[in-house]
């Protein structure tokens, strides 16, 4: 009896077990495909896109980001330059002149306009920089260096974002088969390598932008020097002093490259290691059906958070980079190391000096990264959708 029941049970149990196994396999497949779906949505099947299409997406994103964030970039650079000892003295405007005459009863009117008081010329914060730049130099000066930002952003981001995509895709394919435990670290490695290549390639324009934003141009009737004239001004003193060593003069165009890499590599590492899991999480909450609005929202939110964290973490290195780039003594600039510069900043201003300009930098970086990443992914999504329809 027992033996017959034992012989009868397997047909029922086997059928039930097989059914459950099939259902379990289906559920596992659904879960795996759903888990992979955010990655596909976030990359928008970018394996099918060419490098030119990726670069077009990144360049369009860079233009929007540069135009949006330039005033905050000016504020950040002015605060950092001021902490480095740059004096922003100049001639007062009419209202400021009247205040100076009221405070100084011994002032005698003359054809020469009085110089600004220290309170007029010293920046006390982000909003104060924006206000004083508008009052003393004009509203358009908030976009000083925008041409350099665009000249930098288009090739830089045009190299950075597509190269990150390509490196990440290849690395994920390699690690998934050979070293699955390394897969979570792929965004860090890919982002760091891509950023290094872009930074080295486009660095002279970065140097010109910082100098254009850091220094005032007081001659109202003369057009401020552009990118080319600024770079000539960097090279000329060294060329004059080292007429027999032309390499030495052009080397100054990469002044501060070391600290720039020391800032950008960890920035990319923090940014991408935060951004990838965040946008996958955001896209997983949306579901399998991706749309342009969902891709935009998920990538902007993830980019905003990641950019803010990365900017806050690397602020001291950004201060050191600015200090090296605005150094006007060529021989001193070529001999400045990262450790020496950070030590000098600590000696001059302590912890506050190390985070000079951190406010506008963090406020700028979050939306800027969000705009670049989200717009980049949306354009890729649109290009892929157009190709799939064709």
Secondary structure, DSSP 8 states (H G I E B T S, - for coil): -HHHHHHHHHHHHHHHHHHHHHHHHHHHHHHHHHHHHHHHHHHTTGGGS-HHHHHHHHHHHHHHHHHHHHHHHHHHHHHHHHHTT-----B--HHHHHHHHHH-TT----SS--B--HHHHS--SHHHHHHHHHHHH-GGGGGTTHHHHHHHHHHHHHHHHHHHHHHHHHHHHHHHHH-GGGGGGHHHHHHHHHHHHHHHHHHHHHHHHHHHHHS----TTS----HHHHHHHHHHHHHHHTTT-HHHHHHGGGTTHHHHHHHHHHHHHHHHHHHHHHHHHHHHHH-S---HHHHHHHHHHHHHHHHHHHHHHTHHHHHHHHHHHT---HHHHHH--HHHHHHHHHHHHHHHHHTTTHHHHHHHHHHHHHHHHHHHHHHHHHHHHHHHH-
